[in-house]
Amino acid sequence: MQKQRIEYASTSIGNIVSLSDIQLLLSCGMENAKVKDMLTMAKRNYVKERHSRTIFQLPPSKSWKNGCYKTYVYVDSKRKEITSSTEDKLIEKLYDFYYEEENKAKTLEQVFELFMDYKKNCLNRRDKTIITDQNRFKHVSKELLEKDINEITDEDIRRFIVSKILPNNPKPDFIKRMLQSLGAVFEYGIKKKLCFDNPVRYIDAQDYYKQCDKKTKTDEEKAFSAEEIAMITEDAKKNLGNPRVLMSLLAKETGMRAGELAALHVDDISDDFIHVHRQQVKVHEGNHNNLVEVNYTKDERIHPHNGRFIPLTEEARRVIDLAMAIPGDSPYLFHDSNSSNMVPTDGYVHNLKNRCQRLGCVPTNNHAFRMAFNSRLIEMGFSASDRALILGHEVQTNEAHYSLTDKRRLNDIKNRLTKKEP
């Protein structure tokens, strides 16, 4: 312990002396006045970096605290008084307090919170990323969270997965991401010298895939069929003054994401194209989520490239004209008549879901418009690169996740193969 403290003392006083110099002086005896002065200065610097509260001398009195020096520290969110007869002795007590606080064992939960603070304030990660990590960690057992991070083994984590995660019939991807999140916390702990090993590295997520829910959505559940789009379009005619209804009609014609529709400006629309280069996102502040507009789309957050341009169809022009006719002055295409603010994405999503459920549609989300729009482009003969350009993602993404084998098209395929008109 004394050696560790001397190591810090040598770093606290900068380049004045080296660790070997300190060790040499110590070998000459701790009573050396210069050594004591040097340690006192180092401890003062150590305390000054951590203690922001006032140190003050008590007024003369008949009590034992007559002329003593006093300050406060916080232990488990409770204020604690620290008093000593001299300022130097008080500094010594504060040094011991902060040193022990910093070097006592950390639980998994404590290291996770430090990691979240690091991601937010040092890596500038988005609030959405932090919230996703926090929500995932809510599934970690209390027993594991409260355990000293250095005492957690791969067997502890495996027992947690078997007893707490697998009974909920998770998707394989959930197991994979849970282990990735746990592993990232341990790796952070290693870098900050809060733990010595990462037990997650000894666990293979695939060991548990056989016991997971492997059911995936069918293509019919991912994209609206032509019949469903026709029903949604016909139903929309009943309420064309609602900007949320109009948003769905434009999504049908453009394949735009929900956040992109919400943040679409009137100025983003030209005679022939819609310039898609913004989106609405949630920013978590305190206990609230604020909606803000950012100048990038989902696929260009890391590498902005001025968005993408979507050609306007006649139906898209008609929807835009209806949106322009909504009363009120707003920079946004979609807004309520009594507001200049953009429509919240959640409001649009809920409106669409309610209408789809009422109509009996299998999919109920905006993404089903993107999938259907991609299928429409395929039928029109557009290449994968053209489709990716319009939809705003990589060609590989389009081929892997957007090109469907919808069983509802079998009758059409059969008629074409047998040369019958549909």
N, C-alpha and C positions, 0 to 999 in steps of 0.2 A: 504493500500500500504506500509506504513512504517513498519507494523508488518511483512509483507512478506519479506521485505528487511532485517530486523533484523534476520529472520529465516535463510536466506541465509548466513548472516554474521556469525552466529553461526556454520554453517556447514563448511564454508570456512576456519575457523581457527582450524579445526580438533577437537581434544578432549580437547582443553585447557579449554573451558567453555561449559556449556550446555545451552539450550534455556531458562531454568528457571533462570540460572545465569544472562543471558542477561536481562531478564525481571526484575529481582531484581535490577540490576544496573540502568536500565532505570527509575525505580520507585524512585531512589535517585536523579534523575535530569540529563538531557542530557548534562549539562555543565561539568560533571565529566570528567577530562582529560583522565583517563584511558579508559573510555568508548569510547571517541572520537578516541583515538589511536587504540583501538581494531577495531572500525568500519573502520577506514582508512586502516588498514592492510587487513581486509577482502575484502574491495572494490578493493584494489590493486591486491589481489590474483584473484578476480573475473575478473578484466580487463585483467590481465596477461594471463589467460587461453583462452581469446577470441581475444585479440588484438595483432597481430604479427608485425604490422608496427612500425617503429621507432618513438619515441617521442623525439623531439629535441628543443633546445632553440634557438630562433632567435638572430642574432647579434645585438649589440646596434645600434639604429637609431633614427631619429627625429620623426618617425611615432608613432602612438598609440600602435603599436606592439613591441615597444622597449623592448627587453629582454623577450618577451612572449614565452610560450611553445606551440608547435604546433605538430599536427599529422593529419593523414587522415583516414577517414572511407569510406565505400561504401554504398550508398543508391540506390537501384534499378539499380545496376551495374554502377552507376556514382560516381566518387570520390568527397568527400565533406571534406572541411577543418574544423578542430576544433582547436580553439585557446583559451588560457587562460593565465592570468597573472602569475600564479604559477603552478608548476607541480601537486600539490595536487588538485587544482581546475580543472585542465585538467582531472585528474583521475576521479573526481566527474562527470564531463560531460560525459566521456566515460562510466562510470558505468551506468548513466541514459540512455545513448543511447543503450547499449547492453541489459540492463534489459527490456527496452520497446520493443526492437526488438524481444526478446525471449518470451515476455508475451503478445504480441498483437495477436489478433485472427488470426487463420490459416484457409485458404480456403481448400476445399476438395482436390483440385489439389496439394496444397502445402504439405498436409499430405500424399497424394499418393506418391509424389516424395521422401519424407522422408522415407516412407515405402519401396520403391524400393531400396534406398540406404542401408537401414537396411538389406533387404533380400540378397543383393549382398555382402556387406562387413562384415556383422555380422553373417548371416546364410549360406554364401557361396553357394547361389543358382546359378544354371547354367544360362548362358546368355540366353539360349532358354526360360527358365521360365520367366525371366525378360521381354524379348521381347514379349512373349505371353500376359503378364499382361498389358504391355504398349499398345499393339494393341487392346486389349479388351477395355481399358479405352478411346481409341479414339472415341468410340461410345457414351460416356457420354456427355450429353449436356453441352455447355459452361455455361449456366445459373447455372447448378448444380455444375460444377467445380469451379466457381468463388464465390460460396456462402460460408459464414462462416460455418465451419463444425458443429459448435454447433447449428446452426439455421436450419439445414436440418432435416426434419421430414420424417416419413414413407410415408406421403401423397405426399411430394415432389418427392420421388423416384417412387411412383406409377404413378404419372402424367408423369414423364419422360419415364417410360416404355410404357405407353399407347400412348403418343404423338410421341415418337421418335423411339422406338424399334418395337412395334407391327406392324406399317404400313409397315415394311420391311419383314413381313412374316417370322420371325425367327424360328429356330428349338427350341423345348422345352429345349434342352440342353444348348442353348445359353442363354436363360433367367436364367436358373439355375446357370450357371457359372458366369454370370454378377452379380447376387445377391451375390454369394459367394465372388467375387472379391471386391465388394463394402463393404460387411460385414467385410472382412479381414482388409480393410483400417480403418474402424471405430474401430475395436478391437485393432489395433495398436495404434490409437489415444487415446483410453482409457488407455492403458498401459503407454503411454508417457504423460498422463495428458493433452492432446491437445483437448480432447472432453470428454463429460460426459456420452454419451449413444450411442448405436448402433441401429438406427432405422430400419435396415434391419431385425432384429430379429422379427419384427412385420409383416413381409411380407412372404407369402407362395408362392413360385414359381408356384405351381400347380394352383393358381388362374388364370393364364394366358395361361395354356397349351391348352385349347380349342381353343384359337385364334392363335395358332402357326401352322407351317407347320409340320404335322406329317407323311408326306410321307417318307418312308425309302427305301433304295436300295433293289431291289429284289436279290435273290441268284444268278440269272443270271448276275447281274451287279457287283457282288462281286468277282466272280471267273471265270477264263477262262474255256471255254468248251473244250472237247477233240478236236473238230474241229478247234477252235481258236488256240489252242496250236500247232496243226499240221500246220496251216497256218503260224504262227510266226516262227516255226522251218524251214519250207521250204523257207520262205522269207529270213531267216538269212543266208542261204547258199550263198547268193549273196555277202555277205560282212563279211566273217569270219576273216578278218584282223582287224576289228574294235573291240576294247576291250569292248565297250558298248554293242555290239551285243552278244558277248560271255558271258557277265555278265547275260543277259537275259536267255541264254540257261542253264547256271549253276543254275540260280534261279528256272527254271523249274524242275530241277533234285534234288534240295536240299531244296527249300522253304526258302532260306536265305533272310534276309531283305536287302534293297538297301544299307544302310550304312555298313552292314556287308560284302557285296560283294566288296565294294570299298576299305575297309581296310584289305582285305584278303591277308596275306603274303604267299609267296611261301613255307616258312618253316612251315606253318600251315597245310600243306597237307602231309599225310603219304600214305602208300600203300593202306590202307583200309578206312581211315577216313579223313574228314576235321575237324580240330579243330577250332570252331567258338568262339572266345573270344575277339574280337575287333570290333570297329565300327568307322565310320567317323562321326564327328559332326561339327556343325558350332559354332564358338566362336565369339561373337560380340565385336569388339574393335573399339571404336570411330565411324566412319561412315562406317566401313568395316566389312565384315564377313570373318573370316579366317577358313579354313578347317583344323581340327586337328584329329589325331587318338587317341582314348582312349582305355584302356585295360579292357573294360567291354561292355556287350551287353545291349540292352534296358531293359531286364528283371532283370538284376543283378547290376544296378547302385547302389542300396542301400545295397544289400547283394551279393557281388561277390562270385562266386563259380566255377571259372575256365572255364566258358563258357559251351559249349556242343559239342558233337561229332556227325557228320552226316556221315553215311555209303556212300561210293562211288559206284555209279552204273557205268556200262560200258559207258553209254552216258556221265556221268559226267567226267569220265577219259578222254574221247575223247575231251571234251571242254577244260579241263585243259591242255592237250597236245597242243591244238591250241593256248592257251594263252601263254604257255611257249615258243612257237615258235615266238612270237612277238619280233622283234629286240630291242636291248637295254638292259641295266643292271639296274634292279630295284628290291627292296625287295618285291614289290607288284606283285601279280599275274596279275592284270589288270592295264596296263599302256599304254600310247601311245608310239610309236616307237621312238619318238624324246624327250622323257621325262622319268625320273625315278620316277616321282610323281604318287600318286594314282589318279585314275579318279574321278573327282568331282561327288558326288551323283546326283546333279541337272542335270549334263550333261547326265548321264545314264538315269535318269527319263524322261527327255525331248526326248531323242532319242527313248526310248520305246514308249512313248505316240504318237509320230509322226508316228512310224511304225504301231502301233495298229489302229490309226485313218485311215491311208491309207488302211489298210487291212479290215476295217469295223468291228473290234472287239468291243464288248459292253464295257467290262472293258478296261482300258488303263494304269493301274499302276502295279508296281511290286508286290503289296500286293495280286493281283489276282493270281499270281503264288503260293504264300503261301497257299491261300485258295484251289486252285486246287490240290496242292501237298498233303494237308491234306485229301481231298476227295479221292485221289488216295490211300493213306494209309488206309483209311476206307474200301475201296473196296478190299484191300489186306488182310483185317482181323486184322489190328493192333489195339490194345486197346487204349483207350483215354490217359492213362498214357504213353504209348509208343509214341504216336503222340506228346504229350506235350514235352516229352524228346527230340525228334528230332527237333521240331519247336522252342523250347525255350520259353515256357510260362506255366502258371498254367493249370492243368487239367480242372478246372472250366472254364477257358477262352476258352479252346478248345471246350468244350461242348456247351458253350453259344454263341460263336461268329464264330467258324470255321466249325462246323458240319452243313452242308447246306441241304436244302430240294429242290434241284435244279429240276425244272419242266422239264428240258431238259432230265432228266433220266427216265421220265415216260414211254416212249416207251420201253426202256430196261427192266424196271420193269414189264411192261405188258407182254412182251415176256417171261420173266422168270416165271411169274405167270401162264401163259397159256402153259408153257413148249415148247415155240417156240424158235428156235435159232435166235439171233439178226441179 
